[in-house]
Amino acid sequence: MCQIVCKATISDKQAKELKEKIEDEYRVNMILDNLPLVVPIARPDRDDVVFQGGYHVGVKGQYAGSKDEKYFIHNHLIFLVKYHKDENSDLSRIVGFEVKPFSVKHQFEEKWNDANTRLSTCHPHANKIVINSYTPQEESDIKWASRWDTYLLMTDDQIHWFSIVNSLMIVLFLSGMVAMIMLRTLYRDISRYNQLETEEEAQEETGWKLVHGDVFRPPTNSDLLCVYVGTGVQFFGMLLVTMMFAVLGFLSPSNRGGLMTAMLLIWVLMGLFAGYASSRLYKMFKGSEWKSITLKTAFLFPGIAFGIFFVLNALIWGEKSSGAVPFSTMFALVLLWFGISVPLVFVGGYLGFKKPAIEAPG
């Protein structure tokens, strides 16, 4: 009971920062055996218990016997570590990780002796000396295969379906309005063409007759358009393949980081299609320097994304956060980019440029 983690004496500045974090409802997140920490919350309108991811840094409320609101730091945690014994062996597996946070004014006997200090009293209050502690518990009948059921039921499906239906209705409504406007314009132009009296007037290209000559004309900065199209094909292919694997159950949430790893690998492999699409469109625009457009496709968007990611990660490094991506992982990303993605983009660009140019309809 009451295992001591550490003692920290905080300054006035740190106390102010803690108050701001309590005001902004910051949460502390932990992971045990790939299971995120959850806080059970009883709701009066429901018989079951709902769960919240992570526990709040602290709370703001009234101290006993006082009308003034004060800030309380959650410095004592009662962990509910649920484990299930394996039927075929004496081993046990962790199937749940819950916590109940408390704010306790710890007092200790004699001198402070780190983890061996004996705590004597506990009162609900938060002062400048913060002693963090925890208490673990208990066995569970939940099987290891079902340990993620709690986390999968934490979201409200009705809200998601309402958002999806609402978005679809808005898109259909706006698309219908645009289609009606374009059809009315097209019908009006066609009726005007049918009323032309002479052949010279009929041969004159006006209105919608000019579209076929304009829509396939190379625009300004056509190289950038080719890069955009190639990157878009790569991005769309990554999303499509990732969603297919997720639907088939290959990307389980129990494998922490599995989704991001799969997306990065699929993005790298889709470089072949990016190079192919950009070079095909580039040749349609009468371009001849396929190596140049392939280089832009391979480095423009990935370079911008990697640059932003590196700067943000450097800032997190500076704050000494455990959420920072380690240097070895950054080096692995660069190897994937230069060792696999760039060569595949060049292969796709070469194959696409060897194909005959796409002919625009007359």
C-alpha positions in Angstrom: 0.0 0.0 0.0 1.1 3.6 -0.7 4.3 2.9 -2.7 6.3 6.1 -3.0 7.5 7.2 -6.4 9.2 10.5 -5.7 9.1 13.8 -3.9 9.3 17.1 -5.7 9.6 20.6 -4.2 8.1 23.0 -6.8 8.6 26.7 -7.2 6.0 29.4 -7.5 6.4 29.4 -11.3 5.8 25.7 -11.5 2.8 26.0 -9.2 1.4 28.6 -11.5 1.9 26.3 -14.5 0.2 23.4 -12.7 -2.8 25.6 -12.0 -3.0 26.6 -15.6 -2.8 22.9 -16.6 -5.6 22.1 -14.1 -7.7 24.9 -15.6 -7.1 23.6 -19.1 -8.0 20.0 -18.0 -4.7 18.5 -19.0 -4.6 14.7 -18.7 -1.8 12.3 -17.8 -1.6 9.2 -20.1 0.2 6.0 -19.3 0.6 2.6 -21.0 1.0 -0.8 -19.4 1.6 -3.8 -21.7 0.3 -1.8 -24.7 -3.0 -1.0 -22.8 -3.7 2.8 -22.3 -4.7 4.0 -18.9 -8.4 4.6 -18.3 -10.4 6.2 -15.5 -13.8 4.5 -14.7 -16.6 7.1 -14.3 -20.0 6.2 -12.9 -22.9 8.0 -14.6 -26.3 8.6 -12.9 -28.2 8.1 -16.1 -26.6 4.8 -16.9 -26.2 1.5 -15.0 -22.8 0.7 -16.5 -19.5 2.5 -16.1 -18.0 4.6 -18.8 -14.3 5.2 -19.2 -12.1 8.2 -19.9 -8.7 8.0 -21.4 -6.0 9.3 -19.0 -6.5 11.1 -15.6 -6.6 14.8 -15.0 -3.5 16.5 -13.6 -5.7 17.8 -10.8 -9.1 19.4 -9.9 -10.4 22.8 -8.8 -12.8 22.8 -5.9 -13.6 23.8 -2.3 -11.5 22.6 0.6 -13.3 21.1 3.6 -14.7 23.9 5.7 -13.8 26.7 3.2 -15.8 28.5 0.6 -12.8 29.5 -1.5 -11.9 27.4 -4.5 -8.4 25.8 -4.5 -6.3 23.7 -6.8 -5.7 20.0 -5.9 -3.0 18.0 -7.6 -3.7 14.3 -8.2 -0.6 12.9 -6.6 -1.9 9.5 -5.3 -3.0 6.8 -7.8 -4.9 3.6 -7.1 -4.1 1.4 -10.0 -6.5 -1.4 -10.9 -4.2 -3.7 -12.8 -6.5 -6.6 -14.0 -4.8 -9.9 -14.8 -6.1 -13.2 -16.0 -4.5 -16.5 -15.2 -3.7 -18.7 -18.2 -5.6 -22.0 -18.2 -2.7 -23.9 -19.6 0.0 -22.6 -17.3 0.7 -20.8 -14.1 1.4 -17.5 -15.9 -1.0 -14.5 -15.9 -1.7 -11.9 -18.5 -2.6 -8.2 -18.0 -6.2 -7.5 -19.3 -7.0 -4.1 -17.8 -5.3 -0.9 -16.6 -7.6 1.4 -14.7 -6.8 4.2 -12.2 -8.5 6.2 -9.5 -6.7 9.5 -8.9 -6.6 11.3 -5.5 -5.1 14.4 -4.0 -3.4 13.5 -0.7 -1.4 15.7 1.7 1.2 13.2 2.6 3.1 13.4 5.9 6.0 11.1 6.8 7.8 10.0 10.0 11.2 11.2 10.9 13.4 12.1 7.9 12.8 11.6 4.2 14.4 8.3 3.0 13.2 8.1 -0.7 11.1 5.0 -1.3 11.7 3.6 2.2 10.0 6.6 3.9 7.1 5.6 6.1 4.0 7.7 5.4 2.0 8.4 8.6 -1.1 10.5 7.7 -3.2 11.4 4.6 -5.4 14.5 4.3 -7.1 15.8 1.1 -5.0 18.9 0.2 -2.3 19.9 -2.3 0.7 21.9 -1.0 4.1 22.9 -2.4 5.7 19.5 -1.5 4.3 16.9 -3.9 4.8 13.2 -2.9 3.7 10.9 -5.7 2.5 7.4 -4.7 0.4 4.5 -6.0 -1.5 1.4 -4.9 -1.9 -1.6 -7.2 -4.8 -4.2 -7.3 -6.4 -7.1 -8.6 -7.3 -10.3 -10.4 -9.9 -10.3 -13.2 -12.0 -12.9 -15.1 -11.6 -11.0 -18.4 -9.8 -13.1 -21.0 -6.7 -11.8 -22.7 -8.3 -11.9 -26.1 -11.1 -9.6 -24.9 -9.0 -7.0 -23.1 -9.5 -4.3 -25.8 -13.3 -4.5 -25.6 -13.4 -1.7 -23.0 -11.3 0.7 -25.3 -13.3 -0.1 -28.4 -16.5 0.8 -26.6 -15.2 4.1 -25.2 -16.4 6.1 -28.3 -20.1 7.0 -29.0 -20.9 5.4 -32.3 -24.1 7.4 -32.7 -22.2 10.7 -32.8 -19.9 9.3 -35.6 -22.8 8.1 -37.7 -24.6 11.4 -37.3 -21.5 13.3 -38.4 -21.0 11.0 -41.4 -24.7 11.3 -42.6 -24.7 15.0 -42.0 -21.5 15.4 -44.1 -23.0 13.3 -46.9 -26.2 15.2 -47.0 -24.4 18.5 -47.3 -22.1 17.2 -50.1 -25.1 15.8 -52.0 -27.1 19.0 -51.6 -24.2 21.3 -52.8 -23.4 18.9 -55.6 -27.0 18.9 -56.7 -27.1 22.7 -56.7 -24.0 23.0 -58.8 -25.2 20.3 -61.3 -28.6 22.2 -61.7 -26.8 25.5 -62.4 -24.5 23.9 -65.0 -27.3 22.0 -66.7 -29.4 25.1 -67.0 -26.5 26.9 -68.6 -25.7 24.0 -70.9 -29.4 23.8 -72.0 -29.5 27.5 -72.7 -26.4 27.4 -74.9 -27.6 24.3 -76.8 -30.9 26.0 -77.5 -29.0 29.1 -78.8 -26.9 26.9 -81.1 -30.1 25.3 -82.5 -31.5 28.7 -83.4 -28.4 29.7 -85.5 -29.5 30.4 -89.1 -26.4 30.3 -91.1 -23.6 27.8 -91.4 -21.0 30.5 -90.6 -22.7 31.2 -87.3 -23.0 27.5 -86.5 -19.2 27.0 -87.2 -18.3 29.9 -84.9 -17.1 28.4 -81.5 -18.7 30.1 -78.6 -19.7 29.2 -75.1 -19.4 25.5 -74.3 -17.9 24.8 -77.7 -14.7 26.3 -76.4 -14.3 23.9 -73.5 -12.8 21.1 -75.5 -10.0 23.4 -76.6 -9.3 24.8 -73.2 -9.6 21.9 -70.8 -6.6 19.9 -72.2 -4.3 22.9 -72.8 -1.2 22.8 -70.5 -1.7 25.3 -67.7 0.9 27.6 -66.3 3.2 25.8 -63.9 2.2 22.5 -65.4 5.2 20.8 -63.7 3.7 21.5 -60.3 0.3 20.1 -61.5 2.0 16.9 -62.5 3.7 16.7 -59.1 0.4 17.3 -57.3 -1.3 14.6 -59.3 1.5 12.1 -58.7 1.5 12.8 -55.0 -2.3 12.6 -54.9 -2.2 9.2 -56.5 0.4 8.1 -53.9 -1.7 9.4 -51.0 -5.0 7.9 -52.3 -3.3 4.5 -52.8 -1.9 4.6 -49.3 -5.3 5.4 -47.8 -7.1 2.8 -49.9 -4.7 -0.1 -49.0 -4.6 0.9 -45.4 -8.3 0.9 -45.1 -8.5 -2.5 -46.8 -6.0 -3.9 -44.3 -7.8 -2.3 -41.4 -11.2 -3.7 -42.5 -9.7 -7.2 -42.8 -8.5 -6.9 -39.2 -4.7 -6.8 -39.9 -4.2 -3.5 -38.1 -5.3 -4.2 -34.5 -5.2 -1.3 -32.0 -3.5 -3.7 -29.6 -0.4 -3.3 -31.7 0.7 0.1 -30.6 2.0 2.1 -33.6 1.1 -0.5 -36.1 -1.3 1.8 -38.0 1.3 4.5 -38.5 4.0 2.0 -39.4 1.7 0.4 -42.0 0.8 3.8 -43.5 4.5 4.8 -43.8 5.4 1.5 -45.5 2.5 1.6 -47.9 3.3 5.3 -48.7 6.9 4.3 -49.6 5.7 1.5 -51.8 3.2 3.7 -53.6 6.1 5.8 -54.9 6.0 3.6 -58.0 2.5 4.8 -58.9 3.4 8.4 -58.0 6.2 8.5 -60.5 4.1 6.7 -63.1 1.2 9.2 -62.8 3.3 12.3 -62.8 5.4 11.3 -65.8 2.3 10.2 -67.8 0.7 13.6 -67.3 4.0 15.4 -67.9 4.4 13.7 -71.3 0.8 14.6 -72.2 1.8 18.2 -71.7 4.6 17.8 -74.2 7.3 17.7 -71.5 10.7 16.1 -72.3 12.7 16.3 -69.0 11.2 13.3 -67.2 14.1 13.1 -64.7 13.3 16.6 -63.5 9.6 15.9 -62.9 10.5 12.7 -61.2 12.9 14.4 -58.8 10.3 17.0 -57.9 7.7 14.2 -57.3 10.2 12.3 -55.1 11.3 15.2 -52.9 8.8 18.1 -52.9 6.0 17.0 -50.7 7.9 14.4 -48.7 10.6 17.0 -48.1 8.1 19.6 -46.8 6.4 17.0 -44.6 9.7 15.7 -43.2 11.0 19.2 -42.6 8.0 20.2 -40.6 8.1 16.9 -38.7 11.8 17.3 -37.9 11.3 20.9 -36.5 8.4 19.9 -34.3 10.3 16.8 -33.1 13.3 19.0 -32.3 11.1 21.3 -30.2 9.8 18.2 -28.3 13.4 17.0 -27.9 14.2 20.4 -26.3 11.4 19.9 -23.8 12.8 16.4 -22.9 9.5 14.8 -23.6 9.1 11.0 -23.8 6.9 11.6 -26.8 9.8 12.7 -29.0 10.8 10.3 -31.9 14.2 8.9 -31.2 17.1 9.6 -33.5 17.3 5.9 -34.7 13.7 6.1 -35.9 14.3 9.4 -37.7 17.3 7.7 -39.4 15.1 4.7 -40.4 12.6 7.1 -42.0 15.3 8.8 -44.0 16.6 5.4 -45.2 13.0 4.4 -46.2 12.7 7.7 -48.1 16.0 7.6 -50.0 16.5 3.9 -50.1 13.0 2.7 -51.3 10.7 5.6 -52.1 13.0 7.6 -54.3 14.1 4.6 -56.4 10.5 3.5 -56.8 9.4 7.0 -58.0 12.2 6.9 -60.6 11.2 3.4 -61.8 7.6 4.6 -62.1 8.6 7.7 -63.9 10.7 5.8 -66.4 7.9 3.3 -67.1 5.3 6.1 -67.4 7.5 8.1 -69.8 8.1 5.1 -72.1 4.3 4.8 -72.7 2.8 6.7 -75.6 1.5 10.2 -74.8 -2.1 10.4 -73.9 -4.0 12.0 -76.8 -6.6 14.6 -75.9 -10.0 14.1 -77.7 -10.5 16.4 -80.7 
